[in-house]
Amino acid sequence: MRTAILLVLIVGTAVVPVLGASTDTGVTISADGDQSYYLGEKVVLRGQSSSADIVYLFLTGPNLQATGVNLESPDEAVVSGDPDSFTVVKTDPDNTWEYSFYTANLNLDAGSYTLYAVSRPTAKNRFDDSTAYDSTSIILKKPFISAEISPTNVVKGQPFSVTGTAEGVPSEVLIWITGDSYVYTTQTPVNSDASFTFDADSAMSGGLPAGQNYLIVQHPMADNQFDFIVGGDYVRNVKQSNGRNVFKISGYGSLDGIDAADALTDAVSSQETGGDSTSDTYTIIPFRVSVY
């Protein structure tokens, strides 16, 4: 009977397999949190690489190149053998790595995505049995906004508050109030938990016209830029044609009350498309102002 012998080469204190050897080139990837995020949020990716000091990342998902794309430039497909086409992350001395994936301003659609970490610059269509890689899936959701007024019966000259949630955590929301010959706008910061609060003091409340008014809270969405703003006497669409007047909101011939509210919400709605995560969205609340 013959006995198989494993030959080894001893170099210093290291034992290096010569016959029947394999090298561990394992790499891992995971995403912090519950793997569900709003477009515009930061996704923290982390993992390990047992041998390589560089990890190559790429992304696949809705309307992207099936072979994978660069995380920072999703319109650019990764190319096997071209490290510069990948998102490159260096590993730390303990073989771990971390990368912050910022999903704002990337023109990504809402949907399910798969993130890959590879030990060598290899596109998905070139994977084989020798490819050391790992993947994790995430869901990117379209941001939305909600708001309410408290108290619901606003009394002229008495304080009231507007509170709500702006998912996707933009830096600010834009608050509009329109009424009879009246318009008011202000930007309100959004907290890290996506909540926001606008407190109207007695002076501001005292300027509201009695009767029917309309509160509109505008969300800038994934690009964190308001598409519709006040410019002089007009509401302007700053996303089209380097700025375009949509309607007049103050001065002679301007819209007010329900006409201004309808014109603004119609403009925002007409620019929204199913897959566009950068076009603004809004919520509207009619409310009445009494004098006592």
Disulfide bonds with the S-S distance in Angstrom:
none
